[in-house]
Amino acid sequence: MNRKRNGAILKRKKTFHRGFALILSIPLCLMALTGILLNHSKTLNLSDLHLTNRLLLSWYAVEPKDPSQALHIHNKWLTKIEDSLYLDGTHILSNIQSLTGAVS
């Protein structure tokens, strides 16, 4: 009788331990993945990525910047926001001081 009881308790402990380990492994894996990404951010050019998702921007209380200058050329938009230049929303150059004009 005592052996059956001990076996049942041991089985419950193993089941609990397995479930607890699975639950904890998800955040630990996410932390490891984000740590690797942050360590290799220069190699992966993560600093060149810009968030456009309004939900993520609002989550971090970041307001999207209004374009400081924009030119409409042959059905395309050339836009300067802060020190970056975009063509139809695609980042093309950085460290731009001023936008004087454009040639297509």
C-alpha positions, 0 to 999 in steps of 0.5 A: 500500500505504501509503495503504491502511494509513494509511486503515485506521489513520485509520478505526480512530482515528475508530471509537475516538474515536466510541466513546470520545466516546459513553461519556464523554457519558453521565456528562457529561450526567448531571452536567449534569442533576444540576447544573441540578436542584441550581441550581433546587432552590428552584424545583422544591421539591426540599427538600420531597421525602423519600426513602422507597426503602429501597435509596437510604436504605441507600446513603446510610446514612440510617435512616428515622425512627420516627414520634414521634407518630401518631393513627389517625382514621377509617381514616387515620393522622396522623403527626408525624415530626420537624417534619413532618406526614403523612396516610397517608404524604403530607406535608401540613405542615412546622414542626410543634412538637407534635401535640395532637389532630386533628379529622376 
